[in-house]
Amino acid sequence: MHIKEVVLHTVKMKLVAPFTTSFGTFNEKHICLVEAIDESGISGWGETTASDEPYYNEETTYTTVYMLKNFFIPRVIHQTIKHPMDVHDMLTFVRRNQIAKSAIETAIWDLFAKKNDISLAELIGGTKTEIEVGKSIGIQASPEKLAEKVGDYVDEGFRKIKVKIAPGEDLEYIDAVRKKFPDIPLMADANSAYTLDDIDHLKKLDPYNLMMIEQPLAHDDIIDHATLQKEIQTPICLDESVHSLEDARKAIQLGSCRIINVKIGRVGGLGEAIRIHNLCQDNGVPVWCGGMLETGIGRAHNIALTSLSNFTIPGDTAPSSHYWDEDIIEPEVTMDQGIIQVQKGPGIGFDINREKLEQLTVEKESITTADTPHPIPTA
């Protein structure tokens, strides 16, 4: 397969409601949609899942565009690509920048599946025809408001509820939810808001029978999480700490977690996400797919990934309408009582609404050559 052109569509999308985490509050998002076009005119789609600010990791939407234009697209355009699994190794000459790598890599996966007239889920070895869906809820104004919001989503049929927490906005909030909903699958996401000095405080979450607490300690830590996991009963799930197969291997070996959240963008693409899934499956560690406020394109890739057998915990791939007034895919992602159907059509299984895409686009650039102002090593 040869890619003759890559088009970068940078869009600005407003969220239907503000989303608050320990990082801050998000009202809108710039996203670069990556369209990889082969010699026969078939398009594959990926997207950057970074935010406008480098709070989740070191990348932003703007740095991902720079890396794509100057390093990653020149590396793959006009090259012979036998299989998308090879793309990961083609991009390792640059360290980190996982979200930028993922944006072009996932576009190539979609393109390859379409060329072979199979669904992306089938291409990666997915076995499910439907996936269970959870809902992530940002930090609310009060415990009572959070419990009310949880009730809305329980009534809607979501199979798991994730609530964001931070120091001072944790125990009372979890307590309010558990008093109203003692038996729902419930987890907390700390987004690195605590330290080992908070062990005694975090132990107070144990009686609430949470499915997990996600990334309670530093975003780049594996060692301290192992110490914390020995002290608390609640399973720890790692998110920001795991950027690669090697990170996952070390975390499992050290006992830093009992669950891993696999985000395609965070680990550099579908290929590495599949490898992490397989490693975890071999070691009896369940995985689930987290969300990054994606458009329907990223959401479609998440659905395909979650069709793999070891994704046994409902992910954060909620319907499009929970995030955007109008998505850029047709049909939009919908849910029926906590279930989303895995697409059977070629590639990601959704069409791009070109008219909507043009309305949202703030910058567009077509790349057809491997020319770059920065020298790229050949070995």
Summary of the structure (lengths in Angstrom):
residues: 379
radius of gyration: 20.0
end to end distance: 21.4
largest distance: 60.7
contacts: 1364
relative contact order: 0.17
helix: 35%
strand: 24%
